Amino acid sequence: MKKLITVFILSLLAFTAYSQQADRFRFQMDLGAAAPKGGGIGALVNFEPQILVQRNLALGLRFGVAGLAKDIVYYDIPKDFTGEISANTSFSGTANYYFNYKKGKAAPYVGAGFGYYTFSSVNIESTDIDPDDIGNLRASFAWAPMVRAGVELGKFRIGAEYNFVPKSDLQNIAGEVIGQSTNEYFGFTLGFFVGGGRWGRSHWQ
């Protein structure tokens, strides 16, 4: 977690230094609801500095945090249980393409990204399992892609994203694999950005 934050801050400084020459830097933040694959609920927040390399193309670095309550499968127990990920973090390179063509302040967009996801320990929301049979579940990580789409309205944005995070094994304190957790999730976000780039009725600046 600390390493991810350090990398994000260094990347943000590099983006800011570049923006002083190109004047195309912007910073966006998104908040929203998250829905894990297979059921559950959660919330997410994303921070993302971007550089506008072309009129309709932005490259960025996204730092995200998602809290997810979702189904967890234990191999020796014939029942699914609901668990909670306290801090699912990610750090991804992104690209967004905008469709506007001087037609107003609304700019639909599509985007994609690829990055590093980490998963914190799982807390079981059930009294049907003896804690001694579970142990201290370990954190894990994975590389995964993300796709998204939405629309920008002036400085505000509405979007949807899907994170294709692979499943992770759950281990007890002895290192034995005792279950599996599904990590894919869908997000619906509302956000805004500050800095360069604003859709107008006759041009984009």
C-alpha positions as CSV (number, residue, x, y, z in Angstrom):
1,M,0.0,0.0,0.0
2,K,2.7,2.5,0.9
3,K,4.7,1.6,-2.2
4,L,1.6,2.2,-4.4
5,I,1.1,5.6,-2.8
6,T,4.7,6.5,-3.3
7,V,4.6,5.6,-6.9
8,F,1.4,7.5,-7.4
9,I,2.9,10.7,-5.9
10,L,6.0,10.5,-8.0
11,S,4.0,9.9,-11.1
12,L,1.8,12.9,-10.2
13,L,4.9,15.1,-9.8
14,A,6.1,13.9,-13.2
15,F,2.8,14.7,-14.8
16,T,2.7,18.1,-13.3
17,A,6.2,18.9,-14.5
18,Y,5.2,17.9,-18.0
19,S,2.0,20.0,-17.9
20,Q,4.1,23.2,-17.3
21,Q,5.3,22.8,-20.9
22,A,2.4,21.2,-22.6
23,D,-0.4,22.9,-20.7
24,R,-2.5,19.8,-21.1
25,F,-2.5,18.4,-17.6
26,R,-5.7,17.7,-15.6
27,F,-6.7,15.8,-12.5
28,Q,-9.9,13.9,-12.0
29,M,-11.7,12.2,-9.1
30,D,-14.5,9.7,-9.3
31,L,-16.8,8.4,-6.5
32,G,-19.3,5.6,-6.9
33,A,-20.9,2.3,-6.1
34,A,-19.3,-1.1,-6.8
35,A,-21.0,-4.4,-7.5
36,P,-18.8,-7.5,-7.3
37,K,-19.4,-10.3,-9.8
38,G,-21.7,-13.0,-8.4
39,G,-23.3,-10.7,-5.9
40,G,-22.5,-8.2,-3.2
41,I,-22.1,-4.4,-2.8
42,G,-19.4,-1.9,-2.3
43,A,-18.0,1.6,-2.9
44,L,-15.0,3.0,-4.8
45,V,-13.0,6.1,-5.2
46,N,-10.5,6.9,-8.1
47,F,-7.9,9.6,-8.4
48,E,-6.4,10.1,-11.8
49,P,-3.9,12.6,-13.3
50,Q,-4.0,12.8,-17.1
51,I,-2.2,14.3,-20.0
52,L,-4.1,15.3,-23.1
53,V,-1.8,14.0,-25.9
54,Q,-4.3,14.8,-28.6
55,R,-7.5,16.7,-28.9
56,N,-9.6,13.6,-28.2
57,L,-7.1,11.4,-26.4
58,A,-6.0,11.4,-22.8
59,L,-3.4,9.2,-21.1
60,G,-3.5,8.8,-17.3
61,L,-2.4,7.0,-14.1
62,R,-5.3,5.9,-12.0
63,F,-5.1,5.2,-8.2
64,G,-8.2,3.5,-6.9
65,V,-9.6,2.1,-3.7
66,A,-12.6,-0.1,-3.5
67,G,-14.4,-1.6,-0.4
68,L,-16.3,-4.7,-1.4
69,A,-18.7,-7.1,0.4
70,K,-19.0,-10.2,-1.7
71,D,-19.5,-14.0,-1.7
72,I,-16.6,-16.2,-0.7
73,V,-16.3,-20.0,-1.4
74,Y,-14.7,-22.4,1.1
75,Y,-13.8,-25.7,-0.3
76,D,-14.6,-27.8,2.8
77,I,-17.9,-26.0,3.6
78,P,-20.9,-26.5,1.3
79,K,-22.1,-23.0,1.6
80,D,-21.1,-19.5,0.4
81,F,-20.3,-16.8,2.9
82,T,-20.2,-13.1,2.6
83,G,-16.9,-11.5,3.3
84,E,-15.6,-7.9,3.3
85,I,-12.5,-6.6,1.7
86,S,-11.5,-3.6,3.7
87,A,-9.1,-1.9,1.2
88,N,-8.8,-3.3,-2.4
89,T,-6.3,-0.9,-4.0
90,S,-5.2,-0.5,-7.6
91,F,-2.7,1.5,-9.7
92,S,-3.3,1.5,-13.5
93,G,-2.2,3.1,-16.7
94,T,-5.2,4.4,-18.6
95,A,-6.3,5.8,-22.0
96,N,-9.6,7.7,-22.7
97,Y,-10.9,8.6,-26.2
98,Y,-13.6,11.3,-26.4
99,F,-16.3,11.7,-29.0
100,N,-17.4,15.4,-29.4
101,Y,-16.4,16.9,-32.7
102,K,-17.4,20.5,-31.7
103,K,-21.1,19.6,-31.1
104,G,-21.6,21.0,-27.6
105,K,-20.5,20.6,-24.0
106,A,-21.3,16.8,-23.8
107,A,-18.4,14.5,-24.6
108,P,-19.0,10.7,-24.6
109,Y,-15.9,8.7,-24.0
110,V,-14.6,5.1,-23.9
111,G,-11.5,4.0,-22.1
112,A,-9.3,1.2,-20.9
113,G,-6.5,0.5,-18.5
114,F,-4.2,-2.1,-17.2
115,G,-2.7,-2.2,-13.7
116,Y,-1.7,-3.7,-10.4
117,Y,-4.5,-4.7,-7.9
118,T,-3.9,-5.7,-4.2
119,F,-6.3,-7.4,-1.9
120,S,-6.4,-7.1,1.9
121,S,-7.4,-9.7,4.3
122,V,-10.9,-11.0,4.3
123,N,-13.3,-10.7,7.3
124,I,-16.1,-13.2,7.5
125,E,-19.5,-11.9,8.3
126,S,-20.9,-15.1,9.8
127,T,-20.9,-16.9,13.1
128,D,-21.3,-20.3,11.5
129,I,-17.5,-20.8,11.1
130,D,-15.0,-21.3,13.9
131,P,-12.3,-18.6,13.6
132,D,-9.8,-21.3,14.5
133,D,-10.7,-23.1,11.3
134,I,-10.0,-20.0,9.1
135,G,-6.8,-18.5,10.4
136,N,-5.4,-15.2,9.3
137,L,-6.2,-14.9,5.6
138,R,-3.4,-13.4,3.6
139,A,-3.3,-10.4,1.2
140,S,-2.6,-11.1,-2.5
141,F,-2.2,-9.2,-5.7
142,A,-2.8,-9.5,-9.5
143,W,-2.3,-7.7,-12.8
144,A,-5.6,-7.0,-14.6
145,P,-7.3,-4.9,-17.3
146,M,-10.2,-2.4,-16.9
147,V,-12.7,-1.0,-19.4
148,R,-15.0,2.0,-19.0
149,A,-17.3,4.4,-20.8
150,G,-19.3,7.5,-19.9
151,V,-19.9,11.1,-20.7
152,E,-18.3,14.4,-19.6
153,L,-20.6,17.4,-19.1
154,G,-18.5,20.5,-18.8
155,K,-16.1,19.7,-15.9
156,F,-18.3,16.9,-14.5
157,R,-18.5,13.2,-15.6
158,I,-20.7,10.2,-15.3
159,G,-19.3,6.8,-16.0
160,A,-19.3,3.0,-15.7
161,E,-16.3,0.7,-15.5
162,Y,-15.6,-3.0,-15.2
163,N,-12.4,-4.4,-13.6
164,F,-11.5,-7.9,-14.8
165,V,-9.5,-8.9,-11.7
166,P,-8.8,-12.6,-11.5
167,K,-9.9,-14.8,-8.6
168,S,-7.6,-15.2,-5.6
169,D,-6.9,-18.1,-3.3
170,L,-7.7,-17.8,0.4
171,Q,-5.0,-19.3,2.7
172,N,-4.9,-20.0,6.4
173,I,-2.0,-19.4,8.7
174,A,-0.4,-22.7,7.6
175,G,-0.3,-21.6,4.0
176,E,-3.0,-24.1,2.9
177,V,-5.5,-23.0,0.3
178,I,-8.9,-23.2,1.9
179,G,-11.1,-21.2,-0.5
180,Q,-11.5,-18.7,-3.3
181,S,-12.6,-15.1,-3.6
182,T,-14.0,-13.6,-6.8
183,N,-12.5,-10.1,-7.4
184,E,-14.1,-8.8,-10.6
185,Y,-16.4,-5.9,-10.0
186,F,-18.5,-3.3,-11.9
187,G,-18.5,0.4,-10.9
188,F,-20.9,3.3,-11.5
189,T,-19.2,6.6,-10.9
190,L,-19.8,10.3,-10.6
191,G,-16.9,12.7,-10.8
192,F,-15.2,15.9,-11.9
193,F,-11.9,17.1,-13.2
194,V,-9.8,20.3,-12.8
195,G,-7.1,21.6,-15.1
196,G,-6.8,21.6,-18.9
197,G,-9.5,20.6,-21.3
198,R,-13.0,21.8,-21.5
199,W,-15.7,21.0,-24.1
200,G,-17.3,24.1,-25.6
201,R,-19.8,24.8,-28.2
202,S,-17.4,25.8,-30.9
203,H,-14.0,24.4,-29.8
204,W,-12.2,22.5,-27.1
205,Q,-9.6,24.1,-24.9
